[in-house]
Every structure is written in C-alpha cells, then in structure tokens.
Amino acid sequence: MRGETPGQVAQAALDQHRNTIVRIESGAQGVKKHQLDAICEHLGITGVERSYLHTLRVRSNERGWWEPYFDAGSGSVVNPAFPMFLETEQVAEHIRVLESELIPGLLQTPEYLAALQAAQAHVPEDVLASIRDLRSRRQQLMYSRAELPHMEFIVGPGAIRYLHLLDPEVRDSQVRRLLELAENPKVNISVPKGLHPGAGHGFNILDADGGTFLFLDALDGCRYVENSPVVSLHKEVFAATQAMTVTIEEYLYDS
C-alpha cells in the first residue's frame, strides 16, 4: 500500500539486502522480533495489526500438522507452496476445485488413491505411504471442522469414465463416497456434460482471511498464486464451466 519495493523496505527498515524481505515474504525464512518491529515501525503498523503479526511470528516456529508426512525419503524436501496450500485449505471459507481427469483429493477414497499411485511413475513406497497418510489426515481435519466451508467441486467426465476401468470394488466405493459427500448441503459436486472452458485443466481456488488464492499443481512443482488477474481468470473459467454442469447424482444416473 505504501508503494515501496522489497529493496526499499529492506534498506530503510533493516539496513539489509532486498533478498531478506523477499525470503520473509515467500516463507523461505522466519522473521526475528527486532526485524518485525523495525518493519512495522517503518510501515506505520501499530495496535491490533502489529500484535497479530507478532502472533504469526511466534506461531511460525511451531511444527506444522503436515510436516511428519514429508519425513520419508525424498518427501522431506517439499515445495514451499504445497504446505502453504495445505494450511490455507484448512481455514478457507470457500473452496472451489476443478479437476478434469482425477477425483479431487478431498473426495478420494484410500483405495482410489492407491490405484492412482499404481499408475504413476516409480516412487519409493515409503513416500507413497506418506502421501496416503497425508491425504487421510487432510480429509480428517477438513471434515471434522466445526463449520464446514462451502465447497464446490467440478469433476471432469474423464475422471468418472476412468472409474469404470478400475476394480469394481474400488469404483463402487469411490462412487458411494461422491454420493455421500454430495448429500451435505455445504458440498456441491458437479460434472460438465460436454466440452467446457476448464477442459484439460486442474486448479483450486481458496477464499480465506479476506483474500482469494489460487493453487496450481504440475509435474514440475506447484504454484500458490495471489496475483489478482491470474486468480480472476481462473474464477471466470470455473464459473463458466460450472454453468455447463449437472449434479453428480444426475450425471451418474443418466450415464
């Protein structure tokens, strides 16, 4: 809001290189009390807002709920954007997910996830086990929240068709899971009935703490995006695609 660059804040508040501010802002390093005091003083941040920032500083030293699941094998090295996504998801007030070819993670059964892992390139079993445990814990935390967020899932027709190529028990348990969750008034699961703007894409849109964030996952890593034009574009794609869908119940019973 002050219109200052990271370099200007770093120099004026901390007498340090701009990379210090960049690393703090990206979550690559913590911030010490005297650093945060200096930044707040420089930017004129006082009162409740300053106290809240110091609360975040103290909490940043706590071990995240997701950390134990990345201790196995190569999973110990995690893209910083992924934990940020996991933390934001658990406090989000509104979640929108579009997946063209996969059942979204929050809707998956353990058996479906195991089948999905079996189809992927070789990954050490200890890492696969950590991923399964993390998915289970992530779902447990979400569905045990005192108040479930409004959740909207668009599942591509391809993801539903792939279910019919799986073992019947895996297929049937996943279909039951989708129908059971769709009964919750806070959960909307729909399927496009034809070509749609979101075809070939997958993304998550999270509304939390007064902001809207976008999470994109890819083979070469993941991105956690706050840039307004990019977020707005994906919101438009989601809305346009959702306008072309039917409920999961209607899609399954008509297929």
Stockholm file with secondary structure:
# STOCKHOLM 1.0

chainA/1-255         MRGETPGQVAQAALDQHRNTIVRIESGAQGVKKHQLDAICEHLGITGVERSYLHTLRVRSNERGWWEPYFDAGSGSVVNPAFPMFLETEQVAEHIRVLESELIPGLLQTPEYLAALQAAQAHVPEDVLASIRDLRSRRQQLMYSRAELPHMEFIVGPGAIRYLHLLDPEVRDSQVRRLLELAENPKVNISVPKGLHPGAGHGFNILDADGGTFLFLDALDGCRYVENSPVVSLHKEVFAATQAMTVTIEEYLYDS
#=GR chainA/1-255 SS CCCCCHHHHIIIIISSCHHHHHHHHHTSSCCCHHHHHHHHHHHTCCHHHHHHHHHHHHHTTSCCTTGGGGCSGGGGSCCTHHHHHHHHHHHCSEEEEEESSSCCGGGCCHHHHHHHHHTSSCCCHHHHHHHHHHHHHHHHHHHTSSSCCEEEEEECHHHHHHHTTSCHHHHHHHHHHHHHHHTSTTEEEEEESSCCTTTTCEEEEEEETTEEEEEEEETTEEEEECCHHHHHHHHHHHHHHHTTEEEHHHHHHHC
#=GC SS_cons         CCCCCHHHHIIIIISSCHHHHHHHHHTSSCCCHHHHHHHHHHHTCCHHHHHHHHHHHHHTTSCCTTGGGGCSGGGGSCCTHHHHHHHHHHHCSEEEEEESSSCCGGGCCHHHHHHHHHTSSCCCHHHHHHHHHHHHHHHHHHHTSSSCCEEEEEECHHHHHHHTTSCHHHHHHHHHHHHHHHTSTTEEEEEESSCCTTTTCEEEEEEETTEEEEEEEETTEEEEECCHHHHHHHHHHHHHHHTTEEEHHHHHHHC
//
